Amino acid sequence: MEAALEFLTKFLTQFQSPTLAFLLGGIVIAALGSRLEIPEAVYKFIVFMLLMRVGLDGGMSIREANLADMLLPALFAMLIGCGIVLLGRYTLALLPSVRTEDGIATAGLFGAVSGSTLAAAIVVMESEGIEYEHWAPALYPFMDIPALVLAIVLASMYLKRKDGSVEKVRVWPIVKESLQGSALSALLLGIALGLLTRPEAIFEGFYDPLFRGLLSVLMLVMGMEAYARLAELRRVAHWYAVYAALAPLVHGLIAFALGYVAHVLVGFSPGGIVLLAVLAGSSSDISGPPTLRAGIPTANPSAYVGASTSIGTPVAIAIGLPLYIWLAQTLIVG
């Protein structure tokens, strides 16, 4: 009982943080019919700035890190990304009223990673003084790319069997499409610049000071988008709403358990475990949708984008993040 009250207190406290407050604020003003709009170009610029900051920080940290410490968390990130897709393929995709390719695409989007959710988690953790390996955000592509590739391969195999085709599925174009996505490109560019150059001055003078302010605007946009996407979600089977509410927490807890194994075996930090769980609990909101649209053109975007944006992302940020922080502080630190 005491543990439950402690979690509830921490959970309610999280809603006072600027990150969650702006997300909820966006939902509220959209529900009230506000005509506030953030131009698409501004939104893309903010995402680029945030992921460049995360990438630069990660690259500079990798330069100083023992790469052997990254191997097990990176392996777990790959397994988690693929495992989420397989779990969705044999649960959501088999449910009544769910088209198989729609279910696989949804699982692929939830297996991929949200750069904005990652940035939000970093701000919350830094504001609470939770330390983590600064190379941990570099686990993003290890989870994101395998999830998207596997989802597109599984959907393509299903559709070809359904049509009686024997044509092989080509994997490299899928990988290339993922790497060329705007979010992953920005993150990988930042990692490369942080690793191979000396960007400390521009990082400290430009990218780092703007990070929190830009993230607050992004959370506001995501809140408005989440409410707007509810209408799309109503057009598809209600199973998507159930999946979107449960999947972020189930995926995050699986990742938390594997992160704890890495903690025991190689000393992966509690903060690193939280970030791994956040990556797993998130669903791609930037690069994933266009990649899946190109790779699974017959899938209905209202199903997988609606489920991710309207329910999955708010659950991952508002419920998942406080839960993982509480678990890390209770089970590992405390």
C-alpha positions as a Markdown table, in Angstrom:
| # | Residue | x | y | z |
|---|---|---|---|---|
| 1 | Met | 0.0 | 0.0 | 0.0 |
| 2 | Glu | 2.8 | 2.4 | 0.9 |
| 3 | Ala | 4.6 | 1.6 | -2.4 |
| 4 | Ala | 1.4 | 2.3 | -4.3 |
| 5 | Leu | 0.9 | 5.6 | -2.6 |
| 6 | Glu | 4.5 | 6.6 | -3.3 |
| 7 | Phe | 4.1 | 5.8 | -7.0 |
| 8 | Leu | 0.8 | 7.8 | -7.1 |
| 9 | Thr | 2.5 | 10.8 | -5.5 |
| 10 | Lys | 5.4 | 10.6 | -8.0 |
| 11 | Phe | 3.0 | 10.1 | -10.8 |
| 12 | Leu | 0.9 | 13.2 | -9.9 |
| 13 | Thr | 4.1 | 15.2 | -9.4 |
| 14 | Gln | 5.1 | 14.4 | -13.0 |
| 15 | Phe | 2.1 | 16.3 | -14.3 |
| 16 | Gln | 3.6 | 19.5 | -12.9 |
| 17 | Ser | 6.7 | 19.1 | -15.0 |
| 18 | Pro | 6.8 | 21.5 | -18.1 |
| 19 | Thr | 7.1 | 18.5 | -20.5 |
| 20 | Leu | 3.9 | 16.8 | -19.5 |
| 21 | Ala | 2.1 | 20.1 | -18.8 |
| 22 | Phe | 2.6 | 21.3 | -22.4 |
| 23 | Leu | 1.5 | 17.9 | -23.7 |
| 24 | Leu | -1.7 | 18.0 | -21.7 |
| 25 | Gly | -2.2 | 21.7 | -22.5 |
| 26 | Gly | -2.1 | 20.9 | -26.2 |
| 27 | Ile | -4.8 | 18.2 | -25.7 |
| 28 | Val | -7.0 | 20.6 | -23.7 |
| 29 | Ile | -6.9 | 23.5 | -26.1 |
| 30 | Ala | -7.6 | 21.2 | -29.1 |
| 31 | Ala | -10.6 | 19.8 | -27.2 |
| 32 | Leu | -11.8 | 23.3 | -26.6 |
| 33 | Gly | -11.7 | 24.0 | -30.4 |
| 34 | Ser | -8.7 | 26.3 | -30.5 |
| 35 | Arg | -7.5 | 27.3 | -33.9 |
| 36 | Leu | -3.9 | 27.6 | -32.8 |
| 37 | Glu | -1.5 | 26.1 | -35.4 |
| 38 | Ile | 2.2 | 25.6 | -35.5 |
| 39 | Pro | 3.5 | 25.6 | -39.1 |
| 40 | Glu | 4.8 | 22.2 | -40.4 |
| 41 | Ala | 8.1 | 23.7 | -41.3 |
| 42 | Val | 8.6 | 25.0 | -37.7 |
| 43 | Tyr | 7.6 | 21.6 | -36.3 |
| 44 | Lys | 10.2 | 19.9 | -38.5 |
| 45 | Phe | 12.9 | 22.4 | -37.5 |
| 46 | Ile | 12.2 | 21.8 | -33.8 |
| 47 | Val | 12.4 | 18.0 | -34.3 |
| 48 | Phe | 15.7 | 18.5 | -36.1 |
| 49 | Met | 17.2 | 20.7 | -33.4 |
| 50 | Leu | 16.1 | 18.3 | -30.6 |
| 51 | Leu | 17.6 | 15.2 | -32.3 |
| 52 | Met | 20.8 | 17.0 | -33.2 |
| 53 | Arg | 21.2 | 18.0 | -29.6 |
| 54 | Val | 20.6 | 14.4 | -28.4 |
| 55 | Gly | 22.9 | 13.0 | -31.2 |
| 56 | Leu | 25.7 | 15.5 | -30.5 |
| 57 | Asp | 25.6 | 14.7 | -26.8 |
| 58 | Gly | 25.5 | 10.9 | -27.5 |
| 59 | Gly | 28.4 | 11.1 | -30.0 |
| 60 | Met | 30.6 | 13.1 | -27.6 |
| 61 | Ser | 29.8 | 10.5 | -24.9 |
| 62 | Ile | 30.6 | 7.5 | -27.1 |
| 63 | Arg | 34.0 | 9.1 | -27.9 |
| 64 | Glu | 34.8 | 8.8 | -24.2 |
| 65 | Ala | 33.0 | 5.6 | -23.4 |
| 66 | Asn | 34.1 | 2.0 | -23.3 |
| 67 | Leu | 32.4 | 0.5 | -26.3 |
| 68 | Ala | 32.2 | -2.9 | -24.7 |
| 69 | Asp | 29.7 | -1.5 | -22.2 |
| 70 | Met | 27.4 | -0.6 | -25.2 |
| 71 | Leu | 27.3 | -4.1 | -26.7 |
| 72 | Leu | 24.8 | -5.8 | -24.5 |
| 73 | Pro | 22.3 | -2.8 | -24.3 |
| 74 | Ala | 22.6 | -2.5 | -28.1 |
| 75 | Leu | 21.9 | -6.2 | -28.6 |
| 76 | Phe | 18.9 | -5.9 | -26.2 |
| 77 | Ala | 17.6 | -2.9 | -28.1 |
| 78 | Met | 17.6 | -4.9 | -31.4 |
| 79 | Leu | 15.9 | -7.9 | -29.7 |
| 80 | Ile | 13.2 | -5.6 | -28.2 |
| 81 | Gly | 12.5 | -3.9 | -31.5 |
| 82 | Cys | 12.0 | -7.2 | -33.3 |
| 83 | Gly | 10.2 | -8.7 | -30.3 |
| 84 | Ile | 7.6 | -5.9 | -30.3 |
| 85 | Val | 6.8 | -6.5 | -33.9 |
| 86 | Leu | 6.5 | -10.3 | -33.5 |
| 87 | Leu | 4.3 | -9.8 | -30.5 |
| 88 | Gly | 2.0 | -7.5 | -32.4 |
| 89 | Arg | 2.0 | -9.8 | -35.4 |
| 90 | Tyr | 0.7 | -12.7 | -33.3 |
| 91 | Thr | -1.7 | -10.7 | -31.1 |
| 92 | Leu | -3.2 | -7.5 | -32.6 |
| 93 | Ala | -2.9 | -8.7 | -36.2 |
| 94 | Leu | -4.9 | -11.9 | -35.4 |
| 95 | Leu | -7.8 | -10.1 | -33.6 |
| 96 | Pro | -11.2 | -9.9 | -35.2 |
| 97 | Ser | -11.9 | -6.9 | -37.4 |
| 98 | Val | -8.2 | -6.2 | -37.7 |
| 99 | Arg | -6.7 | -6.5 | -41.2 |
| 100 | Thr | -3.4 | -8.4 | -40.9 |
| 101 | Glu | -1.3 | -5.8 | -42.7 |
| 102 | Asp | -2.8 | -3.0 | -40.6 |
| 103 | Gly | -1.9 | -4.9 | -37.4 |
| 104 | Ile | 1.6 | -5.6 | -38.6 |
| 105 | Ala | 2.1 | -1.9 | -39.6 |
| 106 | Thr | 0.8 | -0.8 | -36.1 |
| 107 | Ala | 3.2 | -3.2 | -34.4 |
| 108 | Gly | 6.1 | -1.9 | -36.6 |
| 109 | Leu | 5.3 | 1.7 | -35.6 |
| 110 | Phe | 5.2 | 0.7 | -31.9 |
| 111 | Gly | 8.4 | -1.2 | -32.3 |
| 112 | Ala | 10.1 | 1.8 | -33.9 |
| 113 | Val | 11.2 | 4.8 | -31.7 |
| 114 | Ser | 9.8 | 8.3 | -31.1 |
| 115 | Gly | 12.6 | 10.9 | -31.1 |
| 116 | Ser | 10.3 | 13.4 | -29.4 |
| 117 | Thr | 9.4 | 11.0 | -26.6 |
| 118 | Leu | 13.1 | 10.3 | -26.1 |
| 119 | Ala | 13.9 | 14.0 | -25.9 |
| 120 | Ala | 11.0 | 14.5 | -23.4 |
| 121 | Ala | 12.4 | 11.7 | -21.2 |
| 122 | Ile | 15.9 | 13.2 | -21.2 |
| 123 | Val | 14.5 | 16.6 | -20.1 |
| 124 | Val | 12.5 | 15.0 | -17.2 |
| 125 | Met | 15.4 | 12.8 | -16.1 |
| 126 | Glu | 17.9 | 15.7 | -16.1 |
| 127 | Ser | 15.4 | 17.9 | -14.2 |
| 128 | Glu | 15.2 | 15.2 | -11.5 |
| 129 | Gly | 19.0 | 14.7 | -11.4 |
| 130 | Ile | 18.8 | 11.1 | -12.7 |
| 131 | Glu | 22.1 | 10.1 | -14.3 |
| 132 | Tyr | 22.4 | 8.0 | -17.3 |
| 133 | Glu | 25.0 | 7.0 | -19.9 |
| 134 | His | 25.0 | 9.8 | -22.4 |
| 135 | Trp | 25.5 | 7.2 | -25.2 |
| 136 | Ala | 22.2 | 5.6 | -24.3 |
| 137 | Pro | 20.2 | 7.6 | -26.8 |
| 138 | Ala | 22.4 | 6.1 | -29.5 |
| 139 | Leu | 20.5 | 2.8 | -28.9 |
| 140 | Tyr | 17.7 | 4.5 | -30.9 |
| 141 | Pro | 18.7 | 3.1 | -34.4 |
| 142 | Phe | 19.4 | -0.4 | -32.9 |
| 143 | Met | 15.7 | -0.7 | -32.0 |
| 144 | Asp | 14.1 | 1.5 | -34.7 |
| 145 | Ile | 15.6 | 0.0 | -37.9 |
| 146 | Pro | 15.1 | -3.7 | -37.1 |
| 147 | Ala | 11.5 | -3.0 | -36.0 |
| 148 | Leu | 10.6 | -1.2 | -39.2 |
| 149 | Val | 12.4 | -3.7 | -41.5 |
| 150 | Leu | 10.9 | -6.7 | -39.8 |
| 151 | Ala | 7.4 | -5.2 | -40.0 |
| 152 | Ile | 7.7 | -4.5 | -43.7 |
| 153 | Val | 9.2 | -7.9 | -44.4 |
| 154 | Leu | 6.4 | -9.7 | -42.5 |
| 155 | Ala | 3.7 | -7.7 | -44.2 |
| 156 | Ser | 5.2 | -8.2 | -47.6 |
| 157 | Met | 5.5 | -12.0 | -47.0 |
| 158 | Tyr | 1.9 | -12.1 | -45.9 |
| 159 | Leu | 0.6 | -10.2 | -48.9 |
| 160 | Lys | 2.7 | -12.2 | -51.3 |
| 161 | Arg | 1.4 | -15.5 | -49.9 |
| 162 | Lys | -2.1 | -14.1 | -50.0 |
| 163 | Asp | -1.6 | -13.2 | -53.7 |
| 164 | Gly | 0.2 | -16.5 | -54.5 |
| 165 | Ser | 3.4 | -14.6 | -55.4 |
| 166 | Val | 6.9 | -16.2 | -55.0 |
| 167 | Glu | 8.8 | -13.0 | -55.4 |
| 168 | Lys | 11.5 | -12.5 | -52.7 |
| 169 | Val | 11.3 | -9.5 | -50.3 |
| 170 | Arg | 14.2 | -7.1 | -50.7 |
| 171 | Val | 15.5 | -6.0 | -47.3 |
| 172 | Trp | 18.2 | -3.4 | -48.3 |
| 173 | Pro | 15.7 | -0.9 | -49.7 |
| 174 | Ile | 13.7 | -1.0 | -46.5 |
| 175 | Val | 16.9 | -0.3 | -44.4 |
| 176 | Lys | 17.9 | 2.5 | -46.8 |
| 177 | Glu | 14.4 | 4.1 | -46.4 |
| 178 | Ser | 14.7 | 3.9 | -42.6 |
| 179 | Leu | 18.2 | 5.5 | -42.6 |
| 180 | Gln | 17.0 | 8.3 | -44.9 |
| 181 | Gly | 14.1 | 9.2 | -42.6 |
| 182 | Ser | 14.4 | 12.7 | -41.3 |
| 183 | Ala | 14.4 | 11.8 | -37.6 |
| 184 | Leu | 17.0 | 9.0 | -37.8 |
| 185 | Ser | 19.1 | 11.1 | -40.2 |
| 186 | Ala | 19.3 | 14.0 | -37.8 |
| 187 | Leu | 20.2 | 11.7 | -34.9 |
| 188 | Leu | 22.8 | 9.8 | -36.8 |
| 189 | Leu | 24.3 | 13.0 | -38.1 |
| 190 | Gly | 24.6 | 14.4 | -34.6 |
| 191 | Ile | 26.2 | 11.2 | -33.3 |
| 192 | Ala | 28.7 | 11.3 | -36.1 |
| 193 | Leu | 29.6 | 15.0 | -35.6 |
| 194 | Gly | 29.9 | 14.4 | -31.8 |
| 195 | Leu | 32.1 | 11.4 | -32.3 |
| 196 | Leu | 34.4 | 12.6 | -35.1 |
| 197 | Thr | 34.7 | 16.3 | -34.4 |
| 198 | Arg | 34.9 | 18.7 | -31.4 |
| 199 | Pro | 31.5 | 20.4 | -31.3 |
| 200 | Glu | 31.5 | 21.2 | -27.6 |
| 201 | Ala | 31.4 | 25.0 | -28.0 |
| 202 | Ile | 28.4 | 25.0 | -30.4 |
| 203 | Phe | 26.7 | 22.4 | -28.3 |
| 204 | Glu | 27.0 | 24.4 | -25.1 |
| 205 | Gly | 26.3 | 27.8 | -26.7 |
| 206 | Phe | 23.5 | 26.9 | -29.1 |
| 207 | Tyr | 21.9 | 23.4 | -29.0 |
| 208 | Asp | 21.8 | 22.8 | -25.3 |
| 209 | Pro | 20.3 | 26.1 | -24.1 |
| 210 | Leu | 17.4 | 25.8 | -26.6 |
| 211 | Phe | 16.6 | 22.2 | -25.8 |
| 212 | Arg | 14.0 | 22.6 | -23.1 |
| 213 | Gly | 12.2 | 25.5 | -24.8 |
| 214 | Leu | 11.9 | 23.8 | -28.1 |
| 215 | Leu | 10.7 | 20.6 | -26.5 |
| 216 | Ser | 7.9 | 22.5 | -24.7 |
| 217 | Val | 6.6 | 23.7 | -28.1 |
| 218 | Leu | 6.9 | 20.2 | -29.6 |
| 219 | Met | 4.9 | 18.7 | -26.7 |
| 220 | Leu | 2.2 | 21.3 | -27.3 |
| 221 | Val | 2.0 | 20.3 | -30.9 |
| 222 | Met | 1.9 | 16.6 | -30.0 |
| 223 | Gly | -0.9 | 17.2 | -27.6 |
| 224 | Met | -3.0 | 18.9 | -30.3 |
| 225 | Glu | -2.1 | 16.2 | -32.8 |
| 226 | Ala | -3.1 | 13.5 | -30.3 |
| 227 | Tyr | -6.6 | 15.0 | -29.9 |
| 228 | Ala | -7.0 | 15.5 | -33.6 |
| 229 | Arg | -6.1 | 11.9 | -34.4 |
| 230 | Leu | -8.9 | 10.5 | -32.1 |
| 231 | Ala | -11.3 | 11.0 | -35.0 |
| 232 | Glu | -9.2 | 8.8 | -37.2 |
| 233 | Leu | -9.0 | 6.1 | -34.5 |
| 234 | Arg | -12.8 | 5.9 | -34.3 |
| 235 | Arg | -13.0 | 4.8 | -37.9 |
| 236 | Val | -11.1 | 1.5 | -37.3 |
| 237 | Ala | -11.6 | -1.4 | -34.9 |
| 238 | His | -11.7 | -0.6 | -31.2 |
| 239 | Trp | -8.9 | -3.2 | -30.7 |
| 240 | Tyr | -6.4 | -0.5 | -31.8 |
| 241 | Ala | -7.4 | 1.6 | -28.9 |
| 242 | Val | -6.9 | -1.3 | -26.5 |
| 243 | Tyr | -3.5 | -2.1 | -28.1 |
| 244 | Ala | -2.4 | 1.5 | -28.0 |
| 245 | Ala | -3.2 | 1.9 | -24.3 |
| 246 | Leu | -1.5 | -1.3 | -23.2 |
| 247 | Ala | 1.3 | -1.8 | -25.6 |
| 248 | Pro | 3.5 | 1.1 | -24.5 |
| 249 | Leu | 3.5 | -0.2 | -20.9 |
| 250 | Val | 4.0 | -3.8 | -21.8 |
| 251 | His | 6.9 | -3.0 | -24.2 |
| 252 | Gly | 8.5 | -0.6 | -21.7 |
| 253 | Leu | 8.3 | -3.2 | -18.9 |
| 254 | Ile | 9.9 | -5.9 | -21.1 |
| 255 | Ala | 12.7 | -3.5 | -21.9 |
| 256 | Phe | 13.0 | -2.5 | -18.2 |
| 257 | Ala | 13.5 | -6.2 | -17.3 |
| 258 | Leu | 16.2 | -6.6 | -20.0 |
| 259 | Gly | 17.8 | -3.4 | -18.9 |
| 260 | Tyr | 18.0 | -4.7 | -15.4 |
| 261 | Val | 19.8 | -7.8 | -16.8 |
| 262 | Ala | 22.3 | -5.4 | -18.4 |
| 263 | His | 22.6 | -3.6 | -15.1 |
| 264 | Val | 23.5 | -6.8 | -13.3 |
| 265 | Leu | 25.9 | -8.1 | -16.0 |
| 266 | Val | 27.7 | -4.9 | -17.3 |
| 267 | Gly | 26.7 | -2.2 | -14.8 |
| 268 | Phe | 24.1 | -0.4 | -17.1 |
| 269 | Ser | 22.9 | 2.5 | -15.0 |
| 270 | Pro | 19.3 | 2.9 | -13.6 |
| 271 | Gly | 18.9 | 6.0 | -15.8 |
| 272 | Gly | 20.0 | 4.0 | -18.8 |
| 273 | Ile | 17.4 | 1.3 | -18.0 |
| 274 | Val | 14.8 | 4.0 | -17.9 |
| 275 | Leu | 15.8 | 5.3 | -21.3 |
| 276 | Leu | 15.8 | 1.8 | -22.8 |
| 277 | Ala | 12.3 | 1.4 | -21.4 |
| 278 | Val | 11.2 | 4.7 | -22.8 |
| 279 | Leu | 12.6 | 3.8 | -26.3 |
| 280 | Ala | 10.6 | 0.6 | -26.2 |
| 281 | Gly | 7.4 | 2.2 | -24.9 |
| 282 | Ser | 7.5 | 4.9 | -27.5 |
| 283 | Ser | 6.1 | 4.7 | -31.0 |
| 284 | Ser | 7.6 | 6.5 | -34.0 |
| 285 | Asp | 5.9 | 9.8 | -34.8 |
| 286 | Ile | 8.3 | 11.3 | -37.4 |
| 287 | Ser | 10.2 | 8.8 | -39.6 |
| 288 | Gly | 8.1 | 5.7 | -39.0 |
| 289 | Pro | 4.8 | 6.7 | -40.7 |
| 290 | Pro | 6.4 | 7.6 | -44.1 |
| 291 | Thr | 8.6 | 4.5 | -44.0 |
| 292 | Leu | 5.6 | 2.3 | -43.4 |
| 293 | Arg | 3.5 | 4.1 | -46.0 |
| 294 | Ala | 6.1 | 3.3 | -48.6 |
| 295 | Gly | 6.8 | -0.2 | -47.4 |
| 296 | Ile | 3.2 | -1.4 | -46.7 |
| 297 | Pro | 1.1 | 0.8 | -49.0 |
| 298 | Thr | -2.0 | -1.3 | -48.5 |
| 299 | Ala | -2.0 | -0.7 | -44.7 |
| 300 | Asn | -4.4 | 2.0 | -43.4 |
| 301 | Pro | -2.5 | 4.9 | -41.9 |
| 302 | Ser | -5.6 | 5.8 | -39.8 |
| 303 | Ala | -5.1 | 2.6 | -37.9 |
| 304 | Tyr | -1.4 | 2.7 | -37.1 |
| 305 | Val | -0.8 | 6.5 | -37.0 |
| 306 | Gly | -4.1 | 7.1 | -35.1 |
| 307 | Ala | -3.3 | 4.4 | -32.5 |
| 308 | Ser | 0.2 | 5.8 | -32.0 |
| 309 | Thr | -0.4 | 9.5 | -31.9 |
| 310 | Ser | -3.8 | 9.7 | -30.2 |
| 311 | Ile | -3.2 | 7.1 | -27.4 |
| 312 | Gly | 0.2 | 5.5 | -27.6 |
| 313 | Thr | 2.4 | 8.6 | -27.2 |
| 314 | Pro | 0.4 | 10.2 | -24.4 |
| 315 | Val | 0.4 | 6.9 | -22.5 |
| 316 | Ala | 4.2 | 6.5 | -23.0 |
| 317 | Ile | 5.0 | 10.0 | -21.8 |
| 318 | Ala | 2.4 | 10.6 | -19.1 |
| 319 | Ile | 2.2 | 7.1 | -17.6 |
| 320 | Gly | 5.2 | 5.1 | -18.8 |
| 321 | Leu | 8.0 | 7.5 | -18.0 |
| 322 | Pro | 6.9 | 8.1 | -14.3 |
| 323 | Leu | 6.4 | 4.4 | -13.9 |
| 324 | Tyr | 10.0 | 3.5 | -15.2 |
| 325 | Ile | 11.5 | 6.3 | -13.0 |
| 326 | Trp | 9.7 | 5.0 | -10.0 |
| 327 | Leu | 10.7 | 1.4 | -10.6 |
| 328 | Ala | 14.3 | 2.4 | -11.1 |
| 329 | Gln | 14.4 | 4.4 | -7.9 |
| 330 | Thr | 12.5 | 1.8 | -5.9 |
| 331 | Leu | 14.0 | -1.5 | -7.2 |
| 332 | Ile | 17.6 | -0.4 | -8.0 |
| 333 | Val | 18.6 | 2.9 | -6.4 |
| 334 | Gly | 16.4 | 2.7 | -3.3 |
